[in-house]
Amino acid sequence: MINKFCKRSLLVLPLLLLTAGCQPAQEESVVETDASASSKDAVESQNAKADSMPVSALEVTAEQLLGARLPQAEVAEGWIRLFDGHTLFGWQVAGDANWRVEDGSIVVDDGEACLLCTSVPWQNFELVLEYKADAETNSGVFLRTPLSPENPAEDCYEVNIAPTDNPFPTGGIVKRKKATEFKVDSNDWHTMKLVLDGERLQVSVDGNNVCDYTDEVGVAEGRIGLQHNSGRIEFRDIRLRPLGLKSLLDDELTQWTKYPEMPGEFTVTEQGDLRVKGGRTQLESKQPFDDFVLLAEYKLPLDEMNSGIFFRCIPGDVMMGYECQLSNEIKDGDRLKPADCGTGGIFRRQDARVVAGETDQFATVVLVAHGPSIAAWVNGVQVSDWYDDRKSDENPRRGLRLKAGTFMIQGHDPGTDALIRQFNVATVGDANQSE
């Protein structure tokens, strides 16, 4: 059943998928991205655009999504893809322009000046992407931005992609700092690397360090946006690694509370992995978190094995929180049909659109929770993008909880025997928190 919010979003942001409780079709082995909006502010800001935006139907197979996974060494460092190469899943259009996917690239060349933004904000990160622009194209990559920024000198960082006669040619930060001069050939693919850590932003193009800027005031957080201003621009291979994550695991599990009266146990192996055995049981973080980025590595030795990462939990209660599922089980041999929500799915809210983990192999989950927006990546591929539009409630099982709560790692049942290799977290808020 599509709720009222989803019906409105069908006309507003047609290139997106799986939001606000809209579930993927389980009968077909192809995900159809007819429409969606992952964040309510995007819907409210775009109602005036609804009638003018076409409804697109993009299809993606399990093989295409699995082919977008990143190598194990990269995902273990936290790398994810913001663009899967086939759909605009996880992105929001903030204006009437012809954003689309062509031949593995995000392309725009007509319509009003606007941004295509990630559905969730990012604060401290390393971002690498490739772009190709016409000679006179004026575009850019926006960092820590709202959907519709008003002044790049104050409310975001705009890294320009523009001709040499522009006041801020390619690599410069608009209204903040010009880039060092270097030659860029039009109609060729170029690699841009952006490192935003605290108040410092570093920009390189094709391996050349072209801009290094420290903001005396700072912009705390915001989305990543791709800009259409004028001319044709293409983007591809958009990858991100969050920075400032700190481990919550140690040999003695000093940052966690055990519940010995519950069945099951949590121990640390000689290799330093957390072993979750048996259940129904839980391990609870002593520190509460509200908005965060989490990197975890997990391994489940059997298809039918199940565990979960609960967050914003009611402290001391029994797994009363949101749940990011850990499960590799599928139906009918189809990776687009998770049998039990699928790893990275938000349990009972939104199934993972593909089961991207492999049984008896370590896989990574990157989970972002920011206000009502929740998104997850498995082995580098985004599998969920959900906006909680329920009424506020202390218990996330019943409604929206924005209040800080604890993490809980679940031992699901007597058959659980899972390993967790990393559990690294960064809070999102004050830009000065990164080290």
FIBAVO-918319 format. One record per residue: z, y, x of N, C-alpha, C in turn. Coordinates in steps of 0.05 Angstrom, whole numbers, padded with zeros to 5 digits, always signed. Each point is the difference from the previous one (the first is absolute). Example, Ala and Ser with C-alpha at 12.3 -4.5 7.8 and 13.67 -1.06 7.14 Angstrom:
<rs>
+00156-00114+00264+00000+00024-00018+00000+00024+00018 -00014+00021-00007+00001+00024+00016+00014+00022-00015 
</rs>
This chain:
<rs>
+00000-00024+00017+00000+00024-00017+00000+00025+00017 -00017+00019-00006-00002+00025+00015+00017+00021-00014 +00020+00011+00014+00017+00020-00013-00013+00027-00002 +00013+00018-00014-00011+00027-00005-00008+00014+00025 +00016-00002+00021-00006+00014+00025-00025-00011+00012 -00004-00027-00001-00024-00012+00012-00025+00009-00016 +00002+00002-00027-00023+00008-00015-00009+00028+00008 +00018+00018+00004-00007+00027+00009-00013-00001+00027 +00010-00017+00018-00010+00000+00027-00028-00012+00002 -00009-00015-00020-00027-00012+00001-00021+00021+00003 +00004+00024-00011-00020+00021+00002+00006+00019+00023 +00024-00001+00011+00007+00020+00019-00007-00007+00029 +00007-00024+00008-00005-00008+00028-00013-00028-00001 -00027+00000-00005-00013-00025-00007-00003-00020+00023 +00004+00008+00025-00007-00017+00022+00024-00016+00010 +00023+00002-00014+00024-00012+00010+00009-00024-00017 +00019-00016+00010+00007-00025-00013+00030-00005-00001 +00009-00014-00020+00027-00011-00001+00022+00020+00002 +00004+00016-00021+00021+00020+00001+00015+00001-00026 +00024+00012+00002+00016+00006-00024+00002-00024-00018 +00003-00024+00011+00003-00024-00016-00025-00013-00008 -00024+00010+00007-00025-00013-00005-00003-00024+00018 -00004-00024-00011-00002-00024+00016-00029-00008+00004 -00007-00014+00022-00027-00010+00004-00006-00022-00019 -00026-00003-00007-00008-00022-00017+00005-00026+00015 +00013-00019-00012+00006-00025+00013-00021-00022-00005 -00019+00005-00018-00019-00021-00007-00023-00001+00020 -00007+00022+00013-00023+00002+00017+00008-00001+00029 -00018-00008+00017+00005+00000+00029-00010+00024+00014 -00005+00022-00016-00008+00026+00011+00018+00021-00012 +00010+00018+00016+00015+00023-00009-00018+00022-00008 +00001+00010-00024-00016+00022-00008+00016+00026+00000 -00010+00020+00015+00015+00025+00002-00013+00020-00019 +00004-00004-00026-00012+00019-00019+00014+00027+00001 +00026+00000+00003+00014+00025-00001+00029-00003+00006 +00013+00021+00008+00029+00001+00001+00010+00024+00014 +00027+00004-00002+00013+00022+00013+00027-00010+00009 +00007+00003+00025+00024-00012+00010+00023+00020-00002 -00005+00025-00005+00022+00019+00000-00004+00020-00023 +00021+00005-00015-00002+00015-00024-00009+00029+00005 +00008+00011+00023-00008+00028+00006-00030+00002+00002 -00014-00021+00010-00029+00001+00001-00012+00002-00028 +00012-00016-00019-00010+00001-00027+00004+00027-00013 +00023+00011+00003+00006+00026-00013-00017+00022+00012 -00006-00001+00026-00016+00021+00012-00029-00002-00006 -00009-00024-00010-00029-00004-00003-00009-00004-00028 +00016+00006-00020-00008-00004-00028-00025+00016-00006 -00002+00024+00011-00023+00017-00006-00026-00012+00011 +00002-00018+00020-00023-00012+00012-00010-00025-00015 +00016-00011-00018-00004-00027-00010-00027-00004-00012 -00010+00018-00016-00025-00004-00014-00024+00000+00019 +00003+00013+00023-00023+00003+00018-00002-00022+00021 +00020-00018+00002+00001-00020+00021-00011-00026-00011 -00020-00012+00013-00012-00025-00009+00019-00024+00004 -00003-00020-00015+00015-00025+00003-00016-00018+00018 +00011-00008+00023-00014-00017+00019+00011-00028-00001 -00016-00020+00006+00009-00027+00001-00007-00011+00028 +00021-00002+00017-00004-00012+00026+00013-00027+00000 -00013-00019+00013+00010-00027+00002+00006-00008+00028 +00021-00016+00004+00007-00009+00026+00009-00029-00002 -00008-00016+00019+00007-00029+00000+00024-00004+00018 +00012-00023-00004+00023-00008+00018-00009-00001+00029 -00024-00010+00004-00010-00002+00028-00003+00027+00013 -00009+00020-00016-00002+00027+00011+00027+00012+00007 +00019-00004-00017+00027+00011+00005+00013-00015+00024 -00003-00026+00000+00012-00015+00022-00014+00007+00027 -00026+00006-00002-00014+00008+00024+00009+00027+00011 +00013+00016-00017+00010+00026+00009+00027-00001+00013 +00012-00024+00001+00026-00003+00013-00002+00007+00030 +00021+00010+00011+00000+00008+00028+00012-00023+00018 -00006+00000+00026+00010-00021+00017+00031+00000+00001 +00011-00023+00005+00029-00003-00001+00014+00019+00019 -00011+00004+00024+00014+00018+00019+00001+00028-00011 -00020+00009-00015+00000+00027-00011+00019+00002-00024 -00001-00019-00018+00018+00002-00023+00029-00002+00008 +00006-00015+00021+00028-00002+00010+00010+00027+00009 -00018+00018+00009+00007+00027+00008+00002+00019-00024 -00008-00010-00024+00002+00017-00024-00027+00011-00009 -00022-00007+00013-00026+00011-00008-00009-00011-00028 -00011+00018-00016-00011-00006-00026-00026+00014-00003 -00016-00009-00020-00024+00014-00007+00005+00017-00025 -00007+00025+00001+00002+00017-00024-00025-00003-00017 -00021-00011+00011-00025-00004-00014-00009-00029+00006 -00004-00015-00022-00006-00029+00004-00030-00005+00006 -00016+00021+00000-00029-00003+00006-00017-00005-00024 +00012-00004-00023-00015-00008-00024+00007+00016-00025 +00025+00009-00002+00008+00015-00024+00017+00024+00008 +00006+00017-00020+00017+00022+00004+00028-00006-00010 +00008-00025+00001+00027-00008-00008+00020+00015+00019 +00020+00012-00012+00021+00014+00015-00007+00029+00005 -00022+00010-00011-00007+00028+00003-00002+00014-00027 +00003+00027+00000-00001+00016-00024-00019+00023+00004 -00018+00004-00018-00019+00022+00000+00014+00025-00012 -00001+00022+00015+00014+00024-00009-00020+00021-00009 -00025-00007-00007-00019+00019-00009-00026-00014-00008 -00019+00016-00010-00025-00011-00010-00021+00000+00022 +00000-00020+00017-00019-00005+00021-00009-00029-00001 -00022-00006+00012-00012-00027-00002+00010-00019+00022 +00027-00002+00002+00011-00020+00019-00008-00028-00008 -00008-00016+00020-00010-00027-00006+00001-00017+00025 -00005-00026-00003-00001-00018+00023-00029-00009+00003 -00010+00003+00024-00027-00009+00007+00000-00013+00027 -00009-00025+00001-00003-00015+00026+00025+00002+00017 +00022-00005-00013+00025-00001+00015+00012+00027+00008 -00010+00021-00012+00010+00027+00007+00007+00015-00026 +00020+00018+00002+00005+00019-00021-00019+00024+00004 -00015+00007-00021-00021+00020+00003+00004+00021-00022 -00006+00025+00007-00001+00022-00020-00020+00021+00010 -00016+00011-00018-00019+00020+00008-00007+00020-00022 +00015-00001-00023-00006+00018-00022+00025+00004-00017 +00002+00023-00013+00022+00006-00018+00018+00022+00010 +00022+00004-00014+00018+00022+00008+00016-00007+00024 +00009+00020+00015+00017-00005+00023+00026-00012-00009 +00008-00023+00012+00024-00014-00008+00007-00021+00020 +00022-00013-00005+00010-00021+00018-00002-00027-00014 -00003-00021+00016+00006-00027-00008+00025-00008+00015 +00022-00005-00014+00026-00003+00012+00011-00028-00003 +00017-00008+00019+00015-00025-00003+00019+00003-00023 +00006-00022-00014+00017+00001-00023+00029+00004+00007 +00008-00007+00025+00027+00004+00009+00001+00019+00024 +00022+00015+00003+00002+00017+00023+00006-00015+00026 -00007+00013+00022+00007-00011+00027+00012+00023+00016 +00019-00006+00017+00014+00021+00015-00006-00001+00029 +00008-00020+00014-00004-00003+00029-00017-00024+00005 -00023+00004+00014-00019-00022+00002-00021+00006+00022 -00014-00022+00007-00024+00002+00016-00023-00008-00018 -00020+00017-00002-00023-00005-00018-00026+00000+00016 -00016-00021-00003-00025-00002+00014-00022-00004-00021 -00022+00015+00002-00022-00004-00018-00026+00007+00014 -00022-00009-00012-00027+00008+00009-00013+00017-00021 -00015+00020+00009-00014+00017-00019-00028+00006+00010 -00018+00007-00019-00027+00008+00007-00008+00023-00019 -00009+00022+00012-00004+00025-00016-00028+00011+00008 -00012+00013-00020-00024+00016+00005+00007+00024+00018 -00020+00012+00011+00004+00022+00019+00015+00023-00012 -00004+00006-00026+00012+00024-00012+00023-00008-00019 +00008-00025+00001+00022-00009-00017+00026+00014+00007 +00015+00007-00021+00027+00011+00003+00019-00019-00016 +00016-00015+00015+00018-00019-00012+00026+00000+00016 +00016-00021-00004+00025-00001+00015+00018-00022-00009 +00021-00004+00015+00021-00020-00006+00026+00015-00004 +00012-00002-00023+00024+00014-00007+00024-00018+00003 +00022+00010+00012+00024-00015+00005+00024+00013-00013 +00018-00017-00011+00023+00010-00014-00008+00021-00021 -00020-00008-00016-00011+00019-00019+00007-00007-00029 +00002+00020-00018+00000-00005-00028-00029-00007-00009 -00003-00009-00025-00027-00006-00009-00018+00024+00001 +00010+00023-00006-00016+00024+00000+00014+00022+00016 -00003-00001+00026+00013+00020+00017-00010+00028-00005 +00017+00020+00004-00007+00027-00005-00004+00016+00026 +00016-00006+00020-00001+00015+00025+00006-00019+00024 -00021-00008+00015+00005-00019+00022+00017+00011+00022 +00006+00026+00000+00019+00011+00020+00028-00006-00008 +00005-00009-00024+00028-00004-00010+00005-00027-00012 -00018-00010-00017+00006-00024-00016-00012-00026+00009 -00014+00000+00024-00012-00025+00010-00010+00006+00028 -00012-00021+00012-00014+00004+00025-00029-00009-00005 -00019+00019+00004-00028-00006-00004-00014-00002+00027 -00007-00025+00007-00015-00005+00025-00030+00002-00007 -00013+00020+00011-00027+00006-00009-00021-00018+00012 -00021-00005-00016-00026-00011+00009-00020+00021-00008 -00010+00015+00020-00016+00024-00006-00017+00007+00024 -00022+00016-00005-00018+00008+00022+00015+00019+00020 -00013+00004+00023+00012+00016+00021+00002+00030-00008 -00015+00009-00019+00002+00028-00008+00022+00005-00021 +00014-00022-00008+00023+00003-00018+00024+00011+00015 +00016+00016-00013+00024+00011+00014+00018-00022+00012 -00001-00024-00012+00015-00023+00010-00019-00024+00001 -00015-00003+00022-00019-00022+00002+00015-00027+00000 -00016-00022+00000+00011-00027-00002+00024-00004+00019 +00021-00011-00011+00024-00007+00015+00021+00022-00001 -00007+00024-00009+00019+00021-00003+00017-00003-00025 +00023+00013+00000+00018-00001-00023-00001+00027-00014 -00012+00000-00023-00008+00025-00014+00024+00018-00004 -00004+00025+00008+00019+00022-00002+00025-00005+00017 -00002-00019+00019+00022-00006+00018-00008+00000+00029 -00020-00016+00008-00008-00001+00028-00028-00010+00003 -00017+00013+00017-00027-00008+00005+00000-00024+00019 -00021-00016-00001-00002-00023+00018-00013+00009+00026 +00005-00014+00021-00015+00003+00025-00029-00006-00005 -00018+00016+00011-00028-00003-00005-00010-00027+00013 -00016-00014-00016-00013-00025+00010-00025-00004-00017 -00018-00016+00010-00026-00005-00014+00003-00023-00019 -00010+00005-00025+00000-00021-00021-00029-00001-00011 -00012-00022+00002-00027-00004-00011+00002-00006-00030 -00016+00014-00016-00001-00006-00029-00015-00026-00005 +00006-00011-00023-00012-00025-00010+00006-00024+00018 +00020+00002+00017+00010-00023+00015+00028-00006-00010 +00009-00024+00004+00027-00007-00007+00019+00009+00023 +00022+00012-00008+00020+00009+00019+00028-00011-00009 +00017-00003+00020+00027-00010-00005+00020+00022+00003 +00016+00004-00021+00021+00020+00001+00027-00014-00001 +00018+00009+00018+00027-00011+00000+00019+00023-00004 +00019-00004-00019+00019+00021-00007+00028-00013+00002 +00017+00013+00016+00028-00009+00002+00018+00022-00010 +00013-00005-00022+00018+00020-00012+00028-00012+00001 +00017+00011+00016+00027-00010+00005+00020+00023+00000 +00016+00002-00021+00018+00023-00003-00017+00025-00004 +00004+00020+00018-00014+00025-00003-00024+00002+00019 -00007-00022+00014-00022+00001+00019-00024-00015-00011 -00023+00012+00002-00026-00012-00008-00019+00000+00023 -00010-00023+00008-00019-00003+00021-00026-00011-00011 -00022+00012+00009-00027-00007-00010-00018-00008+00024 -00013-00022-00002-00021-00007+00019-00025-00009-00014 -00023+00006+00012-00026-00008-00011-00016-00014+00022 -00008-00024-00006-00015-00016+00019+00015-00002+00027 +00026-00002-00001+00016-00003+00024+00007+00025+00014 -00010+00023-00011+00006+00026+00012+00024+00013-00014 +00021+00007+00014+00023+00014-00012-00008+00029-00004 -00003+00007-00026-00012+00026-00006+00020+00020-00012 +00023-00010-00010+00019+00018-00012+00028-00012+00001 +00020+00016+00008+00028-00008+00001+00016+00023-00012 +00012-00005-00023+00012+00022-00015+00029-00008-00008 +00019+00018+00004+00027-00003-00010+00006+00021-00020 +00009-00008-00023+00005+00018-00022+00029+00009+00000 +00005+00026+00002+00027+00010+00001+00015-00004-00026 -00015-00001-00022+00013-00003-00026-00001-00029-00010 -00024-00011+00001-00004-00028-00008-00006-00004-00029 -00015-00020-00006-00006-00009-00027+00012-00028-00003 +00018-00004-00018+00017-00024+00001-00016-00025-00006 -00017-00001-00020-00013-00024-00008-00023+00007-00018 -00018-00020-00005-00022+00004-00018-00021-00021+00004 -00021+00001-00015-00021-00020+00001-00019+00005+00023 -00017-00020+00004-00023+00003+00018-00025+00005-00018 -00015+00020+00007-00023+00008-00017-00026+00002+00017 -00022-00010-00012-00026+00005+00011-00013+00022-00016 -00013+00018+00014-00010+00024-00014-00030+00000-00005 -00008+00009-00023-00028+00008-00005+00001+00030-00004 -00014+00014+00018-00004+00029-00002-00029+00006-00004 -00016-00006+00020-00029+00003-00002-00014-00020+00019 -00024-00009-00008-00014-00019+00016+00008-00028-00004 -00013-00019+00013+00006-00028-00002+00019-00009+00021 +00019-00017-00008+00020-00011+00019+00004-00029-00007 +00004-00017+00020+00006-00028-00004+00025-00007+00017 +00017-00017-00011+00024-00009+00014+00001-00031-00001 +00009-00012+00021+00003-00029+00000+00022-00008+00019 +00008-00026-00001+00020-00011+00018+00025+00018+00002 +00012+00006-00022+00023+00018-00002+00025-00016+00002 +00014+00002+00023+00024-00016+00006+00024+00018+00006 +00023-00010-00007+00025+00016+00004+00022-00018+00010 +00017+00011+00017+00024-00013+00009+00024+00019-00003 +00019-00008-00018+00023+00018-00003+00017+00001+00025 +00012+00023+00005+00017+00005+00023+00029+00004-00008 +00018-00004+00019+00029+00006-00005+00015-00022-00014 -00012-00025-00001+00014-00022-00013+00023-00011+00018 +00022-00007-00012+00023-00010+00014+00008-00028-00011 +00006-00018+00017+00007-00027-00009+00027-00001-00013 +00001-00016-00022+00026-00006-00013+00010-00027+00008 -00014-00014+00018+00008-00027+00007+00012+00000+00028 +00022-00016+00004+00011-00006+00026+00012-00027-00001 +00009-00010+00023+00009-00028+00001+00024-00006-00018 +00016+00020-00005+00024-00004-00016-00003+00010-00029 -00024+00010-00006-00005+00012-00027+00022+00020-00007 +00006+00018+00019+00021+00019-00004-00006+00021-00021 -00026+00004-00007-00008+00020-00019-00003-00012-00029 +00010-00024-00003-00004-00014-00025+00027-00012-00010 +00001-00003-00027+00023-00013-00013-00009-00027-00010 +00015-00021+00007-00005-00027-00010+00017-00005-00025 -00009-00020-00016+00015-00008-00023+00005-00030+00002 +00020-00008+00016+00005-00029+00005+00006-00016-00025 +00008+00013-00021+00006-00015-00025-00026-00009-00014 -00023+00012+00008-00025-00007-00012-00013-00023+00015 -00015-00018-00013-00013-00022+00014-00021+00011+00019 -00006-00016+00021-00019+00009+00020+00013+00015+00023 -00015+00005+00021+00011+00013+00024-00021+00016+00015 +00010+00019+00015-00017+00017+00017+00010-00002+00029 -00017-00008+00018+00007-00003+00028-00022+00012+00017 +00007+00004+00026-00020+00011+00019-00007-00023+00019 -00025-00006+00004-00009-00021+00017+00001+00008+00030 -00004-00019+00018-00001+00006+00028-00022+00020+00007 -00021+00000-00016-00023+00018+00004+00006+00028-00011 +00023+00003-00013+00006+00026-00012-00010+00005-00028 -00011-00022-00012-00009+00002-00028+00023-00004-00020 -00002+00014-00022+00019-00005-00022-00010-00023-00016 +00017-00021-00002-00007-00023-00017+00014+00002-00027 -00015-00003-00021+00009+00002-00027-00002-00029-00011 +00023-00013-00005-00001-00028-00008+00016-00004-00025 -00012-00012-00020+00014-00006-00025+00001+00024-00019 +00015-00003-00020+00004+00021-00020+00009-00011-00026 +00006+00016-00019-00006+00028-00004+00022+00017+00015 -00010+00016+00019+00018+00015+00017-00013+00026+00009 +00016+00017+00013-00010+00026+00009+00015+00010+00025 -00015+00015+00016+00011+00014+00023-00005+00030-00005 +00021+00016+00000-00002+00028-00008+00004+00020+00023 -00018+00019+00002+00004+00021+00021+00024+00017-00006 +00014+00008+00021+00023+00017-00005-00009+00029-00005 -00022+00007+00010-00011+00027-00004-00018+00002-00024 +00003+00020-00017-00018+00004-00023-00024+00016+00009 -00023-00004-00014-00024+00015+00005-00012+00008-00027 -00012+00024+00000-00015+00008-00024-00030-00001+00006 -00011+00020+00014-00029-00001+00008-00002-00011+00028 -00018-00018+00004-00001-00014+00026-00027-00012+00006 -00004-00007+00025-00022-00018+00008+00013-00024+00014 -00009-00024-00008+00011-00025+00011-00022-00016+00013 +00005-00011+00023-00017-00020+00013+00016-00026+00003 -00009-00021-00013+00013-00026+00003-00020-00022+00006 +00008-00019+00017-00017-00024+00005+00015-00024-00013 -00016-00016-00014+00012-00023-00013-00017-00025+00004 +00013-00024-00003-00015-00025+00001+00012-00019-00021 -00018-00011-00017+00008-00020-00019-00015-00026+00006 +00014-00022+00005-00014-00024+00010-00015-00016-00022 +00005+00006-00026-00012-00014-00022-00012+00019-00020 -00022-00008-00012-00013+00018-00020+00019+00008-00022 +00016-00019-00010+00016+00005-00023+00027+00013+00007 +00005+00006+00025+00025+00012+00008+00000+00030-00008 +00024+00010-00006+00003+00026-00012+00024+00015+00012 -00004+00025+00005+00022+00018+00008-00007+00028-00010 +00015+00020+00008-00006+00027-00008+00017+00020+00014 -00011+00025+00001+00014+00023+00011+00006+00019-00023 +00026+00002-00006+00008+00018-00021+00008+00027+00012 -00005+00022-00015+00006+00027+00011+00009+00018-00022 +00013+00022+00008+00014+00018-00018+00018-00016-00019 +00015-00019+00011+00017-00018-00016+00026+00014-00006 +00012-00008-00022+00028+00008-00006+00018-00013+00020 +00014+00015+00017+00016-00012+00021+00021-00019-00011 +00001-00024+00012+00021-00019-00008-00008-00018-00024 -00021+00007-00014-00008-00016-00023-00018-00023+00009 -00010-00016-00018-00016-00023+00007-00030+00006-00003 -00012+00010+00022-00029+00005+00001-00009+00017-00023 +00015+00021-00007-00009+00018-00021-00015+00023+00013 -00025-00004+00006-00017+00020+00013-00029-00006-00005 -00018+00016+00011-00028-00006+00000-00004-00024+00019 -00020-00017-00005-00005-00022+00018-00029+00000+00010 -00003+00000+00027-00025-00005+00013-00001-00030+00004 -00018-00014-00013-00001-00029+00001-00010-00011+00027 +00011-00023+00007-00010-00016+00023-00008-00027-00011 -00026-00004-00004-00010-00025-00010-00030-00003+00006 -00008-00022+00012-00028-00005+00006-00013-00018-00020 +00013-00009-00020-00011-00019-00019-00022+00013-00017 -00022-00015-00005-00022+00011-00016-00008-00020-00021 -00016+00009-00019-00010-00017-00022-00030-00008+00005 -00007-00024-00006-00027-00009+00001-00014+00005+00026 +00015+00001+00022-00012+00005+00026-00011+00027+00004 +00007+00019-00018-00011+00027+00000+00020+00020+00010 -00005+00013+00023+00019+00019+00012+00003+00025-00018 -00017+00004-00019+00003+00023-00019+00018-00007-00023 +00011-00025+00000+00017-00009-00022+00027-00009+00011 +00018+00018+00006+00027-00009+00009+00014-00016-00021 +00013-00022+00008+00014-00016-00019+00027+00012-00008 +00011+00016+00018+00027+00012-00006+00000+00028+00012 -00016+00017-00010-00001+00029+00007-00015+00004+00027 +00005-00016+00020-00013+00002+00026+00014+00019+00018 +00000-00006+00026+00013+00017+00020-00010+00028-00002 +00019+00019-00001-00007+00028-00002-00003+00010-00029 +00000-00019-00019+00001+00008-00028+00027+00010-00007 +00002+00017-00020+00026+00010-00010+00007-00017-00024 +00020-00018+00004+00005-00021-00019+00005+00010-00028 -00014-00012-00019+00000+00006-00028-00011+00028-00007 -00012+00013+00020-00012+00026-00004-00030+00001+00006 -00007-00011+00024-00028-00001+00007-00004-00022+00020 -00018-00019-00007-00007-00021+00019-00016+00011+00024 +00003-00014+00023-00017+00006+00022-00029-00005-00008 -00018+00017+00009-00028-00004-00008-00014-00021+00016 +00012-00008+00023-00009-00023+00015+00024-00011+00015 +00000-00026+00004+00021-00013+00016-00010-00001+00028 +00010+00017+00017-00011+00005+00027+00015-00014+00022 +00023-00012-00006+00015-00015+00020-00009-00028+00002 +00006-00013+00023-00007-00028+00005+00025-00017+00001 +00000-00022-00013+00023-00018+00000+00006-00010+00028 +00025+00000+00007+00011-00009+00026-00011+00017+00024 -00007+00024-00006-00007+00020+00021+00015+00026-00006 +00007+00014+00022+00013+00026-00005-00020+00020-00011 +00008+00015-00019-00016+00021-00012+00017+00025-00002 -00013+00023-00003+00016+00025-00002-00002+00011-00028 +00021+00013-00007+00001+00017-00025+00007+00028+00009 -00016+00020-00007+00008+00028+00002+00004+00010-00029 +00024+00009-00005+00008+00008-00027+00008+00030+00001 -00012+00015-00019+00007+00029-00002+00011+00005-00028 +00023+00013-00001+00011+00009-00025+00005+00030+00003 -00012+00016-00018+00003+00029+00001+00001+00010-00029 +00024+00008-00008+00003+00008-00028-00008-00024-00018 -00016+00005-00021-00008-00022-00017-00024-00016+00011 -00011+00007+00023-00023-00013+00010+00008-00022+00020 -00012-00024-00003+00006-00023+00017-00026-00013+00007 -00003-00006+00026-00025-00013+00009+00007-00019+00023 -00017-00021+00002+00005-00020+00021-00026-00010+00012 +00002-00007+00026-00022-00011+00015+00009-00027+00012 -00018-00019+00000+00006-00026+00013-00022-00005+00020 +00008-00005+00025-00019-00004+00022-00020+00022+00002 +00008+00024-00007-00016+00024+00003-00016+00008-00025 -00001-00017-00020-00016+00005-00025+00019+00009-00022 -00007+00022-00014+00017+00009-00022-00003-00019-00024 +00023-00010-00010-00001-00020-00021+00013+00011-00026 +00015+00022+00001+00012+00011-00024+00002+00030+00002 +00000+00013-00023+00001+00029-00002+00010+00006-00028 +00026+00004-00003+00012+00002-00026+00016+00025-00003 -00001+00012-00024+00015+00024-00006+00019-00007-00023 +00026+00004+00004+00020-00006-00020+00003+00023-00019 -00012-00002-00024+00001+00021-00019+00021-00006-00023 +00018-00018+00006+00021-00006-00020+00021+00022+00000 +00017-00001-00021+00022+00019-00001+00021-00007+00022 +00015+00020+00009+00019-00004+00021+00022-00019-00009 +00008-00016+00020+00022-00020-00005+00013-00006+00026 +00026-00005-00001+00015-00008+00024-00011-00026+00012 -00010-00018-00018-00010-00026+00008-00030-00001+00000 -00013-00004+00024-00029+00000+00001-00013-00022-00016 +00015-00021-00008-00011-00020-00017-00005+00011-00028 +00013+00021-00008-00002+00012-00026-00016+00026-00001 -00001+00014+00022-00013+00026+00000-00003+00012+00028 -00009+00025+00001-00005+00014+00025+00027+00006+00014 +00002-00008+00025+00023+00007+00017-00011+00015+00024 +00008+00025+00003-00006+00016+00024+00023+00002+00019 +00024-00007-00010+00024+00002+00016-00001-00021+00022 +00011+00008+00023+00001-00019+00023+00015-00025-00008 -00010-00022+00011+00013-00026-00005-00005-00018+00024 +00013-00023+00000-00001-00017+00024-00025-00018-00001 -00007-00011+00024-00019-00022+00002+00016-00026-00005 -00014-00019-00012+00011-00028-00001-00023-00019+00006 +00005-00018+00018-00018-00022+00007+00009-00024-00016 -00020-00012-00014+00007-00021-00019-00004-00028+00011 +00020-00017-00005-00004-00029+00001-00004-00009-00029 -00025-00008-00006-00008-00004-00028+00012-00024-00013 +00000-00023+00014+00009-00025-00013+00007-00020+00023 +00010-00024-00007+00007-00018+00021-00022-00008+00020 -00025+00003-00009-00023-00007+00018-00008+00022+00018 +00011+00024-00001-00008+00022+00017+00007-00005+00029 -00019+00004+00018+00005-00002+00029-00020+00019+00013 +00006+00025+00000-00018+00022+00009+00011+00012+00026 -00019+00011+00015+00007+00015+00024-00009+00029-00003 +00017+00018+00010-00007+00029+00001+00004+00009+00028 -00022+00009+00013+00000+00007+00028+00006+00029+00004 -00010+00018-00016+00006+00028+00002+00009+00010-00027 +00018+00020+00000+00007+00015-00024+00007+00028+00010 -00021+00016+00002+00001+00027+00012-00005+00021-00021 +00017+00020-00001-00001+00020-00022+00001+00028+00011 -00015+00018-00012+00002+00029+00004+00004+00014-00026 +00020+00017-00002+00003+00016-00024-00020+00022-00001 -00007+00009-00024-00020+00021-00004+00014+00024-00011 -00004+00023+00012+00013+00024-00010-00003+00022+00021 +00022+00006+00014+00001+00021+00020-00019-00007+00023 -00019+00018+00006-00019-00005+00021+00012-00003+00027 +00025+00009+00003+00013-00001+00026+00014-00027+00006 -00003-00019-00019+00014-00026+00003-00013-00018+00021 -00026+00003+00004-00013-00018+00019+00009+00005+00029 +00002-00021+00016+00008+00002+00028-00023-00007+00018 
</rs>
